[in-house]
Amino acid sequence: MTVMLPQFFGVPQHLVRSGLLTRLKPAQLCTYIALLHESERYCSRELDRSDQQLTALTGVSARALRDARIKLQEHGLVQYEHRSGQKHRYVICDPATGRPYPFPPKEKIPYLRKAQKVSPALVSEQQKPNHAQVTAKGLSGRSQSPAHDELAGHGVHLDFK
């Protein structure tokens, strides 16, 4: 991944490439960007935020924030549920599927190339890679013994136990 800007946070490419960006109103886009920022800042795709907190971040009125929340859920960008008072729990969703990512909200999602991707609907609890599995087997799922390791011929031992 190329990072051209210091101190950045991510925006899903699907938002632009699908044309959804052109259909979002300014208040919806501001709200979504603020939620992505908070997600990155607190290292979680599940957030509890009050309307006051989001209004302070975005400058969006309470009414526009309510409408934005509804539209963002309709577009499959977030899911939300009402909490006590004016608080809501937001879950950042995969824009390509419109559903929450299949991993726990505080776990980083491994990047898989298109050829390696598996539909999130097919990922069950037993199939979810954890960090130990990813480092032991790699993202391809094959065990990477020194005999099969590309770097083994160069004297680099990568079998950590």
HELIX and SHEET records of a PDB file:
HELIX    1   1 GLN A   13  ARG A   17  1                                   5    
HELIX    2   2 LEU A   20  ARG A   23  1                                   4    
HELIX    3   3 PRO A   26  ARG A   41  1                                  16    
HELIX    4   4 ASP A   51  THR A   58  1                                   8    
HELIX    5   5 ALA A   62  GLU A   74  1                                  13    
HELIX    6   6 LYS A  114  GLN A  116  5                                   3    
HELIX    7   7 PRO A  120  LEU A  122  5                                   3    
HELIX    8   8 HIS A  131  LYS A  137  1                                   7    
HELIX    9   9 ALA A  152  HIS A  154  5                                   3    
SHEET    1   A 3 GLU A  46  SER A  50  0                                        
SHEET    2   A 3 LYS A  87  ASP A  94 -1                                        
SHEET    3   A 3 VAL A  78  HIS A  82 -1                                        
SHEET    1   B 3 GLU A  46  SER A  50  0                                        
SHEET    2   B 3 LYS A  87  ASP A  94 -1                                        
SHEET    3   B 3 ARG A  99  PRO A 100 -1                                        
END                                                                             
